[in-house]
Amino acid sequence: MGLYAKTLSIVAARRQRKPVRSTPALDALFQQLSGCGSEADAFAVEDRIWHVWMHHPHRIANEALDRSADDIAARRFDLAETRLTRLLRSLPDFAEAWHKRATLYYLLGQDAQCVEDLSRTLEREPRHFAALCSFGEILLGEGDREGACFAFSAALDLHPFLTRARAVVAGALG
């Protein structure tokens, strides 16, 4: 099975997968998000979800993730990759570290490495709507509109106010 097909199968099985790191509070936030009646409410809940995802119980992991984000923003890509790879060796279940490295690879145009890390993100946090959207974008770039719509639809199941995902699924963009 190819990398993209493997990732699509992870997306398809997302409802059967349990997050590696979940809490009742995070589960409640996802319940709130799916039932939000306004975009403003949804983005407020989304911010709280991101806060949970970005936080790790180990202070050093938090610092490494924050520094890697700063490195990416400053275009110090080699340093960011080194930090994230080192962090992932120590804490391979830290879903947001996989996602952050996938983002780095996306920015570098390294789609295969990006999809590999998105897969790892989704294996650990099947509700990661940003990873689903990133995968959808890569599929669009590959010309796989059907796969992209599938990934974006999965993201919309979690977060109904993702503008880009709604537009792609509705066929307005591509």
PyMOL commands that place a pseudoatom at each C-alpha (Angstrom):
pseudoatom trace, name=CA, resn=MET, resi=1, chain=A, elem=C, hetatm=0, pos=[0.000, 0.000, 0.000]
pseudoatom trace, name=CA, resn=GLY, resi=2, chain=A, elem=C, hetatm=0, pos=[1.382, 3.405, -0.949]
pseudoatom trace, name=CA, resn=LEU, resi=3, chain=A, elem=C, hetatm=0, pos=[1.887, 6.224, 1.492]
pseudoatom trace, name=CA, resn=TYR, resi=4, chain=A, elem=C, hetatm=0, pos=[-1.134, 8.234, 0.331]
pseudoatom trace, name=CA, resn=ALA, resi=5, chain=A, elem=C, hetatm=0, pos=[-3.391, 5.170, 0.336]
pseudoatom trace, name=CA, resn=LYS, resi=6, chain=A, elem=C, hetatm=0, pos=[-2.148, 4.262, 3.810]
pseudoatom trace, name=CA, resn=THR, resi=7, chain=A, elem=C, hetatm=0, pos=[-2.964, 7.746, 5.045]
pseudoatom trace, name=CA, resn=LEU, resi=8, chain=A, elem=C, hetatm=0, pos=[-6.413, 7.629, 3.432]
pseudoatom trace, name=CA, resn=SER, resi=9, chain=A, elem=C, hetatm=0, pos=[-7.049, 4.351, 5.281]
pseudoatom trace, name=CA, resn=ILE, resi=10, chain=A, elem=C, hetatm=0, pos=[-6.040, 6.022, 8.561]
pseudoatom trace, name=CA, resn=VAL, resi=11, chain=A, elem=C, hetatm=0, pos=[-8.506, 8.815, 7.787]
pseudoatom trace, name=CA, resn=ALA, resi=12, chain=A, elem=C, hetatm=0, pos=[-11.218, 6.261, 6.969]
pseudoatom trace, name=CA, resn=ALA, resi=13, chain=A, elem=C, hetatm=0, pos=[-10.660, 4.444, 10.269]
pseudoatom trace, name=CA, resn=ARG, resi=14, chain=A, elem=C, hetatm=0, pos=[-10.508, 7.601, 12.368]
pseudoatom trace, name=CA, resn=ARG, resi=15, chain=A, elem=C, hetatm=0, pos=[-13.735, 6.927, 14.256]
pseudoatom trace, name=CA, resn=GLN, resi=16, chain=A, elem=C, hetatm=0, pos=[-12.421, 3.571, 15.465]
pseudoatom trace, name=CA, resn=ARG, resi=17, chain=A, elem=C, hetatm=0, pos=[-9.118, 5.010, 16.653]
pseudoatom trace, name=CA, resn=LYS, resi=18, chain=A, elem=C, hetatm=0, pos=[-8.592, 6.424, 20.113]
pseudoatom trace, name=CA, resn=PRO, resi=19, chain=A, elem=C, hetatm=0, pos=[-6.258, 9.368, 20.635]
pseudoatom trace, name=CA, resn=VAL, resi=20, chain=A, elem=C, hetatm=0, pos=[-3.012, 8.445, 22.371]
pseudoatom trace, name=CA, resn=ARG, resi=21, chain=A, elem=C, hetatm=0, pos=[-3.302, 11.443, 24.683]
pseudoatom trace, name=CA, resn=SER, resi=22, chain=A, elem=C, hetatm=0, pos=[-6.844, 12.370, 25.475]
pseudoatom trace, name=CA, resn=THR, resi=23, chain=A, elem=C, hetatm=0, pos=[-8.589, 13.769, 28.485]
pseudoatom trace, name=CA, resn=PRO, resi=24, chain=A, elem=C, hetatm=0, pos=[-12.232, 14.251, 29.375]
pseudoatom trace, name=CA, resn=ALA, resi=25, chain=A, elem=C, hetatm=0, pos=[-11.661, 18.002, 28.971]
pseudoatom trace, name=CA, resn=LEU, resi=26, chain=A, elem=C, hetatm=0, pos=[-10.316, 17.594, 25.416]
pseudoatom trace, name=CA, resn=ASP, resi=27, chain=A, elem=C, hetatm=0, pos=[-13.158, 15.227, 24.553]
pseudoatom trace, name=CA, resn=ALA, resi=28, chain=A, elem=C, hetatm=0, pos=[-15.614, 17.836, 25.847]
pseudoatom trace, name=CA, resn=LEU, resi=29, chain=A, elem=C, hetatm=0, pos=[-13.978, 20.510, 23.694]
pseudoatom trace, name=CA, resn=PHE, resi=30, chain=A, elem=C, hetatm=0, pos=[-14.477, 18.380, 20.595]
pseudoatom trace, name=CA, resn=GLN, resi=31, chain=A, elem=C, hetatm=0, pos=[-18.119, 17.876, 21.568]
pseudoatom trace, name=CA, resn=GLN, resi=32, chain=A, elem=C, hetatm=0, pos=[-18.493, 21.633, 21.908]
pseudoatom trace, name=CA, resn=LEU, resi=33, chain=A, elem=C, hetatm=0, pos=[-16.745, 22.255, 18.598]
pseudoatom trace, name=CA, resn=SER, resi=34, chain=A, elem=C, hetatm=0, pos=[-18.994, 19.924, 16.636]
pseudoatom trace, name=CA, resn=GLY, resi=35, chain=A, elem=C, hetatm=0, pos=[-22.069, 21.636, 18.076]
pseudoatom trace, name=CA, resn=CYS, resi=36, chain=A, elem=C, hetatm=0, pos=[-20.996, 25.260, 17.725]
pseudoatom trace, name=CA, resn=GLY, resi=37, chain=A, elem=C, hetatm=0, pos=[-23.633, 27.476, 16.169]
pseudoatom trace, name=CA, resn=SER, resi=38, chain=A, elem=C, hetatm=0, pos=[-21.350, 30.297, 15.124]
pseudoatom trace, name=CA, resn=GLU, resi=39, chain=A, elem=C, hetatm=0, pos=[-17.937, 30.728, 13.614]
pseudoatom trace, name=CA, resn=ALA, resi=40, chain=A, elem=C, hetatm=0, pos=[-16.812, 32.911, 16.517]
pseudoatom trace, name=CA, resn=ASP, resi=41, chain=A, elem=C, hetatm=0, pos=[-17.761, 30.232, 19.047]
pseudoatom trace, name=CA, resn=ALA, resi=42, chain=A, elem=C, hetatm=0, pos=[-16.068, 27.532, 16.972]
pseudoatom trace, name=CA, resn=PHE, resi=43, chain=A, elem=C, hetatm=0, pos=[-12.798, 29.430, 16.710]
pseudoatom trace, name=CA, resn=ALA, resi=44, chain=A, elem=C, hetatm=0, pos=[-12.801, 30.122, 20.446]
pseudoatom trace, name=CA, resn=VAL, resi=45, chain=A, elem=C, hetatm=0, pos=[-13.134, 26.384, 21.113]
pseudoatom trace, name=CA, resn=GLU, resi=46, chain=A, elem=C, hetatm=0, pos=[-10.512, 25.660, 18.435]
pseudoatom trace, name=CA, resn=ASP, resi=47, chain=A, elem=C, hetatm=0, pos=[-8.054, 27.917, 20.278]
pseudoatom trace, name=CA, resn=ARG, resi=48, chain=A, elem=C, hetatm=0, pos=[-8.603, 25.918, 23.448]
pseudoatom trace, name=CA, resn=ILE, resi=49, chain=A, elem=C, hetatm=0, pos=[-8.024, 22.651, 21.557]
pseudoatom trace, name=CA, resn=TRP, resi=50, chain=A, elem=C, hetatm=0, pos=[-4.768, 23.999, 20.118]
pseudoatom trace, name=CA, resn=HIS, resi=51, chain=A, elem=C, hetatm=0, pos=[-3.680, 24.965, 23.627]
pseudoatom trace, name=CA, resn=VAL, resi=52, chain=A, elem=C, hetatm=0, pos=[-4.175, 21.373, 24.795]
pseudoatom trace, name=CA, resn=TRP, resi=53, chain=A, elem=C, hetatm=0, pos=[-2.444, 19.905, 21.736]
pseudoatom trace, name=CA, resn=MET, resi=54, chain=A, elem=C, hetatm=0, pos=[0.563, 22.210, 22.105]
pseudoatom trace, name=CA, resn=HIS, resi=55, chain=A, elem=C, hetatm=0, pos=[0.970, 21.403, 25.792]
pseudoatom trace, name=CA, resn=HIS, resi=56, chain=A, elem=C, hetatm=0, pos=[2.922, 18.371, 26.906]
pseudoatom trace, name=CA, resn=PRO, resi=57, chain=A, elem=C, hetatm=0, pos=[3.297, 17.316, 30.555]
pseudoatom trace, name=CA, resn=HIS, resi=58, chain=A, elem=C, hetatm=0, pos=[7.096, 17.528, 30.201]
pseudoatom trace, name=CA, resn=ARG, resi=59, chain=A, elem=C, hetatm=0, pos=[8.378, 21.095, 30.343]
pseudoatom trace, name=CA, resn=ILE, resi=60, chain=A, elem=C, hetatm=0, pos=[11.338, 20.297, 28.082]
pseudoatom trace, name=CA, resn=ALA, resi=61, chain=A, elem=C, hetatm=0, pos=[8.986, 18.962, 25.393]
pseudoatom trace, name=CA, resn=ASN, resi=62, chain=A, elem=C, hetatm=0, pos=[6.960, 22.171, 25.546]
pseudoatom trace, name=CA, resn=GLU, resi=63, chain=A, elem=C, hetatm=0, pos=[10.084, 24.254, 25.207]
pseudoatom trace, name=CA, resn=ALA, resi=64, chain=A, elem=C, hetatm=0, pos=[11.354, 22.200, 22.251]
pseudoatom trace, name=CA, resn=LEU, resi=65, chain=A, elem=C, hetatm=0, pos=[8.026, 22.492, 20.455]
pseudoatom trace, name=CA, resn=ASP, resi=66, chain=A, elem=C, hetatm=0, pos=[7.853, 26.252, 21.082]
pseudoatom trace, name=CA, resn=ARG, resi=67, chain=A, elem=C, hetatm=0, pos=[11.439, 26.749, 19.906]
pseudoatom trace, name=CA, resn=SER, resi=68, chain=A, elem=C, hetatm=0, pos=[10.839, 24.712, 16.774]
pseudoatom trace, name=CA, resn=ALA, resi=69, chain=A, elem=C, hetatm=0, pos=[7.789, 26.858, 15.975]
pseudoatom trace, name=CA, resn=ASP, resi=70, chain=A, elem=C, hetatm=0, pos=[9.946, 29.957, 16.421]
pseudoatom trace, name=CA, resn=ASP, resi=71, chain=A, elem=C, hetatm=0, pos=[12.603, 28.400, 14.187]
pseudoatom trace, name=CA, resn=ILE, resi=72, chain=A, elem=C, hetatm=0, pos=[10.041, 27.702, 11.474]
pseudoatom trace, name=CA, resn=ALA, resi=73, chain=A, elem=C, hetatm=0, pos=[8.705, 31.252, 11.675]
pseudoatom trace, name=CA, resn=ALA, resi=74, chain=A, elem=C, hetatm=0, pos=[12.266, 32.582, 11.377]
pseudoatom trace, name=CA, resn=ARG, resi=75, chain=A, elem=C, hetatm=0, pos=[12.939, 30.215, 8.435]
pseudoatom trace, name=CA, resn=ARG, resi=76, chain=A, elem=C, hetatm=0, pos=[15.634, 28.334, 10.369]
pseudoatom trace, name=CA, resn=PHE, resi=77, chain=A, elem=C, hetatm=0, pos=[14.350, 25.118, 8.884]
pseudoatom trace, name=CA, resn=ASP, resi=78, chain=A, elem=C, hetatm=0, pos=[17.414, 22.929, 9.570]
pseudoatom trace, name=CA, resn=LEU, resi=79, chain=A, elem=C, hetatm=0, pos=[17.367, 23.840, 13.232]
pseudoatom trace, name=CA, resn=ALA, resi=80, chain=A, elem=C, hetatm=0, pos=[13.605, 23.254, 13.474]
pseudoatom trace, name=CA, resn=GLU, resi=81, chain=A, elem=C, hetatm=0, pos=[13.937, 19.839, 11.846]
pseudoatom trace, name=CA, resn=THR, resi=82, chain=A, elem=C, hetatm=0, pos=[16.756, 18.865, 14.197]
pseudoatom trace, name=CA, resn=ARG, resi=83, chain=A, elem=C, hetatm=0, pos=[14.802, 19.957, 17.272]
pseudoatom trace, name=CA, resn=LEU, resi=84, chain=A, elem=C, hetatm=0, pos=[11.637, 18.176, 16.169]
pseudoatom trace, name=CA, resn=THR, resi=85, chain=A, elem=C, hetatm=0, pos=[13.409, 14.975, 15.183]
pseudoatom trace, name=CA, resn=ARG, resi=86, chain=A, elem=C, hetatm=0, pos=[15.186, 14.886, 18.535]
pseudoatom trace, name=CA, resn=LEU, resi=87, chain=A, elem=C, hetatm=0, pos=[11.881, 15.552, 20.337]
pseudoatom trace, name=CA, resn=LEU, resi=88, chain=A, elem=C, hetatm=0, pos=[10.120, 12.782, 18.420]
pseudoatom trace, name=CA, resn=ARG, resi=89, chain=A, elem=C, hetatm=0, pos=[12.872, 10.286, 19.236]
pseudoatom trace, name=CA, resn=SER, resi=90, chain=A, elem=C, hetatm=0, pos=[12.260, 10.995, 22.918]
pseudoatom trace, name=CA, resn=LEU, resi=91, chain=A, elem=C, hetatm=0, pos=[8.461, 11.283, 22.772]
pseudoatom trace, name=CA, resn=PRO, resi=92, chain=A, elem=C, hetatm=0, pos=[7.150, 9.397, 19.725]
pseudoatom trace, name=CA, resn=ASP, resi=93, chain=A, elem=C, hetatm=0, pos=[3.521, 9.702, 20.895]
pseudoatom trace, name=CA, resn=PHE, resi=94, chain=A, elem=C, hetatm=0, pos=[3.533, 13.521, 20.906]
pseudoatom trace, name=CA, resn=ALA, resi=95, chain=A, elem=C, hetatm=0, pos=[1.065, 14.077, 18.057]
pseudoatom trace, name=CA, resn=GLU, resi=96, chain=A, elem=C, hetatm=0, pos=[1.585, 17.807, 17.809]
pseudoatom trace, name=CA, resn=ALA, resi=97, chain=A, elem=C, hetatm=0, pos=[5.333, 17.382, 17.346]
pseudoatom trace, name=CA, resn=TRP, resi=98, chain=A, elem=C, hetatm=0, pos=[4.601, 15.116, 14.351]
pseudoatom trace, name=CA, resn=HIS, resi=99, chain=A, elem=C, hetatm=0, pos=[2.201, 17.719, 13.019]
pseudoatom trace, name=CA, resn=LYS, resi=100, chain=A, elem=C, hetatm=0, pos=[4.707, 20.526, 13.479]
pseudoatom trace, name=CA, resn=ARG, resi=101, chain=A, elem=C, hetatm=0, pos=[7.348, 18.571, 11.563]
pseudoatom trace, name=CA, resn=ALA, resi=102, chain=A, elem=C, hetatm=0, pos=[4.788, 17.791, 8.838]
pseudoatom trace, name=CA, resn=THR, resi=103, chain=A, elem=C, hetatm=0, pos=[4.179, 21.534, 8.567]
pseudoatom trace, name=CA, resn=LEU, resi=104, chain=A, elem=C, hetatm=0, pos=[7.905, 22.097, 8.187]
pseudoatom trace, name=CA, resn=TYR, resi=105, chain=A, elem=C, hetatm=0, pos=[8.101, 19.503, 5.404]
pseudoatom trace, name=CA, resn=TYR, resi=106, chain=A, elem=C, hetatm=0, pos=[5.086, 21.065, 3.699]
pseudoatom trace, name=CA, resn=LEU, resi=107, chain=A, elem=C, hetatm=0, pos=[6.815, 24.445, 3.687]
pseudoatom trace, name=CA, resn=LEU, resi=108, chain=A, elem=C, hetatm=0, pos=[9.912, 22.800, 2.209]
pseudoatom trace, name=CA, resn=GLY, resi=109, chain=A, elem=C, hetatm=0, pos=[7.858, 21.159, -0.549]
pseudoatom trace, name=CA, resn=GLN, resi=110, chain=A, elem=C, hetatm=0, pos=[8.725, 17.693, 0.743]
pseudoatom trace, name=CA, resn=ASP, resi=111, chain=A, elem=C, hetatm=0, pos=[5.275, 16.185, 0.299]
pseudoatom trace, name=CA, resn=ALA, resi=112, chain=A, elem=C, hetatm=0, pos=[6.215, 12.542, 0.926]
pseudoatom trace, name=CA, resn=GLN, resi=113, chain=A, elem=C, hetatm=0, pos=[7.847, 13.367, 4.274]
pseudoatom trace, name=CA, resn=CYS, resi=114, chain=A, elem=C, hetatm=0, pos=[4.933, 15.654, 5.103]
pseudoatom trace, name=CA, resn=VAL, resi=115, chain=A, elem=C, hetatm=0, pos=[2.352, 12.931, 4.437]
pseudoatom trace, name=CA, resn=GLU, resi=116, chain=A, elem=C, hetatm=0, pos=[4.382, 10.421, 6.453]
pseudoatom trace, name=CA, resn=ASP, resi=117, chain=A, elem=C, hetatm=0, pos=[4.310, 12.764, 9.451]
pseudoatom trace, name=CA, resn=LEU, resi=118, chain=A, elem=C, hetatm=0, pos=[0.632, 13.617, 8.909]
pseudoatom trace, name=CA, resn=SER, resi=119, chain=A, elem=C, hetatm=0, pos=[-0.064, 9.872, 9.050]
pseudoatom trace, name=CA, resn=ARG, resi=120, chain=A, elem=C, hetatm=0, pos=[1.817, 9.644, 12.313]
pseudoatom trace, name=CA, resn=THR, resi=121, chain=A, elem=C, hetatm=0, pos=[-0.111, 12.629, 13.631]
pseudoatom trace, name=CA, resn=LEU, resi=122, chain=A, elem=C, hetatm=0, pos=[-3.457, 11.058, 12.711]
pseudoatom trace, name=CA, resn=GLU, resi=123, chain=A, elem=C, hetatm=0, pos=[-2.458, 7.687, 14.161]
pseudoatom trace, name=CA, resn=ARG, resi=124, chain=A, elem=C, hetatm=0, pos=[-1.951, 9.424, 17.493]
pseudoatom trace, name=CA, resn=GLU, resi=125, chain=A, elem=C, hetatm=0, pos=[-4.725, 12.054, 17.256]
pseudoatom trace, name=CA, resn=PRO, resi=126, chain=A, elem=C, hetatm=0, pos=[-7.404, 11.009, 14.756]
pseudoatom trace, name=CA, resn=ARG, resi=127, chain=A, elem=C, hetatm=0, pos=[-9.319, 14.236, 15.477]
pseudoatom trace, name=CA, resn=HIS, resi=128, chain=A, elem=C, hetatm=0, pos=[-6.510, 16.476, 14.247]
pseudoatom trace, name=CA, resn=PHE, resi=129, chain=A, elem=C, hetatm=0, pos=[-8.515, 18.618, 11.824]
pseudoatom trace, name=CA, resn=ALA, resi=130, chain=A, elem=C, hetatm=0, pos=[-5.452, 20.613, 10.752]
pseudoatom trace, name=CA, resn=ALA, resi=131, chain=A, elem=C, hetatm=0, pos=[-3.593, 17.441, 9.760]
pseudoatom trace, name=CA, resn=LEU, resi=132, chain=A, elem=C, hetatm=0, pos=[-6.649, 16.323, 7.805]
pseudoatom trace, name=CA, resn=CYS, resi=133, chain=A, elem=C, hetatm=0, pos=[-6.761, 19.665, 5.985]
pseudoatom trace, name=CA, resn=SER, resi=134, chain=A, elem=C, hetatm=0, pos=[-3.042, 19.571, 5.226]
pseudoatom trace, name=CA, resn=PHE, resi=135, chain=A, elem=C, hetatm=0, pos=[-3.421, 16.104, 3.769]
pseudoatom trace, name=CA, resn=GLY, resi=136, chain=A, elem=C, hetatm=0, pos=[-6.371, 17.353, 1.714]
pseudoatom trace, name=CA, resn=GLU, resi=137, chain=A, elem=C, hetatm=0, pos=[-4.238, 20.185, 0.336]
pseudoatom trace, name=CA, resn=ILE, resi=138, chain=A, elem=C, hetatm=0, pos=[-1.497, 17.776, -0.705]
pseudoatom trace, name=CA, resn=LEU, resi=139, chain=A, elem=C, hetatm=0, pos=[-4.037, 15.515, -2.392]
pseudoatom trace, name=CA, resn=LEU, resi=140, chain=A, elem=C, hetatm=0, pos=[-5.416, 18.512, -4.283]
pseudoatom trace, name=CA, resn=GLY, resi=141, chain=A, elem=C, hetatm=0, pos=[-1.906, 19.326, -5.417]
pseudoatom trace, name=CA, resn=GLU, resi=142, chain=A, elem=C, hetatm=0, pos=[-1.559, 15.766, -6.687]
pseudoatom trace, name=CA, resn=GLY, resi=143, chain=A, elem=C, hetatm=0, pos=[-4.816, 16.090, -8.612]
pseudoatom trace, name=CA, resn=ASP, resi=144, chain=A, elem=C, hetatm=0, pos=[-6.725, 13.686, -6.356]
pseudoatom trace, name=CA, resn=ARG, resi=145, chain=A, elem=C, hetatm=0, pos=[-9.877, 15.740, -5.842]
pseudoatom trace, name=CA, resn=GLU, resi=146, chain=A, elem=C, hetatm=0, pos=[-11.878, 12.769, -4.557]
pseudoatom trace, name=CA, resn=GLY, resi=147, chain=A, elem=C, hetatm=0, pos=[-9.278, 11.952, -1.892]
pseudoatom trace, name=CA, resn=ALA, resi=148, chain=A, elem=C, hetatm=0, pos=[-8.978, 15.619, -0.979]
pseudoatom trace, name=CA, resn=CYS, resi=149, chain=A, elem=C, hetatm=0, pos=[-12.738, 15.924, -0.539]
pseudoatom trace, name=CA, resn=PHE, resi=150, chain=A, elem=C, hetatm=0, pos=[-12.663, 12.839, 1.676]
pseudoatom trace, name=CA, resn=ALA, resi=151, chain=A, elem=C, hetatm=0, pos=[-9.946, 14.337, 3.899]
pseudoatom trace, name=CA, resn=PHE, resi=152, chain=A, elem=C, hetatm=0, pos=[-11.644, 17.745, 4.040]
pseudoatom trace, name=CA, resn=SER, resi=153, chain=A, elem=C, hetatm=0, pos=[-15.010, 16.120, 4.832]
pseudoatom trace, name=CA, resn=ALA, resi=154, chain=A, elem=C, hetatm=0, pos=[-13.385, 14.264, 7.724]
pseudoatom trace, name=CA, resn=ALA, resi=155, chain=A, elem=C, hetatm=0, pos=[-12.043, 17.592, 9.010]
pseudoatom trace, name=CA, resn=LEU, resi=156, chain=A, elem=C, hetatm=0, pos=[-15.489, 19.179, 8.687]
pseudoatom trace, name=CA, resn=ASP, resi=157, chain=A, elem=C, hetatm=0, pos=[-17.002, 16.357, 10.763]
pseudoatom trace, name=CA, resn=LEU, resi=158, chain=A, elem=C, hetatm=0, pos=[-14.817, 17.637, 13.586]
pseudoatom trace, name=CA, resn=HIS, resi=159, chain=A, elem=C, hetatm=0, pos=[-14.813, 21.368, 12.879]
pseudoatom trace, name=CA, resn=PRO, resi=160, chain=A, elem=C, hetatm=0, pos=[-17.786, 22.591, 10.834]
pseudoatom trace, name=CA, resn=PHE, resi=161, chain=A, elem=C, hetatm=0, pos=[-16.402, 26.099, 10.286]
pseudoatom trace, name=CA, resn=LEU, resi=162, chain=A, elem=C, hetatm=0, pos=[-13.271, 25.362, 8.258]
pseudoatom trace, name=CA, resn=THR, resi=163, chain=A, elem=C, hetatm=0, pos=[-13.802, 27.712, 5.334]
pseudoatom trace, name=CA, resn=ARG, resi=164, chain=A, elem=C, hetatm=0, pos=[-11.291, 26.174, 2.949]
pseudoatom trace, name=CA, resn=ALA, resi=165, chain=A, elem=C, hetatm=0, pos=[-12.538, 22.649, 3.647]
pseudoatom trace, name=CA, resn=ARG, resi=166, chain=A, elem=C, hetatm=0, pos=[-16.140, 23.688, 3.048]
pseudoatom trace, name=CA, resn=ALA, resi=167, chain=A, elem=C, hetatm=0, pos=[-15.193, 25.383, -0.227]
pseudoatom trace, name=CA, resn=VAL, resi=168, chain=A, elem=C, hetatm=0, pos=[-13.320, 22.359, -1.552]
pseudoatom trace, name=CA, resn=VAL, resi=169, chain=A, elem=C, hetatm=0, pos=[-16.061, 19.939, -0.572]
pseudoatom trace, name=CA, resn=ALA, resi=170, chain=A, elem=C, hetatm=0, pos=[-18.668, 22.201, -2.151]
pseudoatom trace, name=CA, resn=GLY, resi=171, chain=A, elem=C, hetatm=0, pos=[-16.596, 22.282, -5.332]
pseudoatom trace, name=CA, resn=ALA, resi=172, chain=A, elem=C, hetatm=0, pos=[-15.969, 26.021, -5.268]
pseudoatom trace, name=CA, resn=LEU, resi=173, chain=A, elem=C, hetatm=0, pos=[-12.192, 25.676, -5.154]
pseudoatom trace, name=CA, resn=GLY, resi=174, chain=A, elem=C, hetatm=0, pos=[-9.703, 23.111, -6.234]
for i in range(1, 174): cmd.bond("trace and resi %d" % i, "trace and resi %d" % (i + 1))
show_as sticks, trace
zoom trace
